[in-house]
Amino acid sequence: MHSSTLGALALSIATAQAFKDTSPFFFFSSSEILASPPQIVSATSLGNSLTAELEKCPSDTYVIVSQLGVNAADYKSARSAPHLRNSLAGSENNVRSSFSVGDVMGELDVDGLMETVKEKCQARMLKVDASTGSFAITDDMKPQVIRLDFPPLPVDAGRASTLKDNDAFVASVLDLLPSSKISVLYTTTPVSGDHQSLVVESQVYEADDSFQAPLHMDLKRESRGLHKRASSDNETYIDGPLFEKYQFLSPGIFMGFLVGILLLSILYVGISGVASLQVSYGAFDKENGPASQKKQQQG
């Protein structure tokens, strides 16, 4: 079952890599946006659709995210960008409309979109330095365009964790916005051709965490069982302090100590009572004994 799941996962990633020069695009807004482009679209066509919607000034704050060096397979895992996934599903940021494009051919003109909002909506420009993690957002209600630029993701196994950190940073920026009327344009650029093979190889092993977690648990159980059998066969001992290797006080031993102390206290009281009895030596004499006293009473 694990092998079939892994085969299906590798097939889906290979399908996503069919368009090597494409990258995804995500959009969500607290306003009603009617744009719904197809899953495969050119950057020029998508830019024209977005420009037509942004000219209507549907929001007070426009956040434009630019993530370099990604593809659609980077967002397949539910843990890679949880806040973005929840926003697209409408469970965060009071989202009323959203859409995503799996394959955008070419690079979207981000500067042109920002200029459109600046001119049509009289919005001011603000750029957030995502590399330092510091940003300053004004608390007034004037329209503004906030741009967040993220560097390309690493080509090793750290792609998912880096993407998750970037997603958390975007969520923190959205939480600090003074207005609830927001529109987020999440743009991306494709992976460079030199790194395509390395990225695909890393995604095969880490794209689906739901599959990897049970497999790792099974391997851990098997390794523990092998370790126990090897220890019993070879009579090996665990290194470490004495109190870490053995358990000296269990609940049963503790209850035994309590019962033992109680019985010893009862035994002590009994022995003390018997030892405190005092009998005079005259009680054992024949003249003063019980028989002589009875004769004296009869006489």
Secondary structure, DSSP 8 states (H G I E B T S, - for coil): -HHHHHHHHHHHHHHHTTSTTEEEEEEEESS-------SEEEHHHHHHHHHHHHTT---SEEEEEEE-S--GGGG-STTTSHHHHHHHHTSSTT--EEEEEEEEES---HHHHHHHHHHHH--EEEEEBTTTTB-----S-S-EEEEEEE----SSTTHHHHHHHHHHHHHHHHHT-S-S-EEEEEEE----GGGHHHHHHHHHHHS-HHHHHHHHHHHHHHHHHHHHHHHHHHT----S-HHHH-----HHHHHHHHHHHHHHHHHHHHHHHHHT----GGGG-SSSSHHHHHHHHH-
